[in-house]
Amino acid sequence: MRVSRALDHGRGRNDHVKRRRNTPEQIIRKLREADRLLGEGRTVPEVAKALEVSEATYHRWRNQFGGMKAQDAKRLKELERENSRLKAIVADQALENRALKEISRGNW
């Protein structure tokens, strides 16, 4: 569905472009390719276009995955998932503790 510019609030989205998620291994591979292209004298906009990503995505990947190997990136993603799962557990326990305190005071 094409959204008119007026209803799009000026964001200028490309509805025809399919969003693609890259695995950490693919990102590392693309960053190595970017290093090779930059070494050949290409500019960052040219490199980003060759990798089929925006310049902002290239810079974000460079900051996040800069000197990592594929195995390091995979481990980072695993740790991030585990961390979010543990945070959810802690939040559930804190909520349960608060509810038990309220019940013990007779405020229910």
GIWOMO-V562379 format. One record per pair of residues at least 12 apart in sequence whose C-alpha atoms are under 6 Angstrom apart, sorted by the first residue. I is the first residue (numbers start at 1). J is the second residue. D is the distance in whole Angstrom. If there is no record, write none. Layout:
BEGIN
i=I j=J d=D
i=I j=J d=D
END
This chain:
BEGIN
i=24 j=73 d=6
i=25 j=70 d=5
i=34 j=47 d=6
END
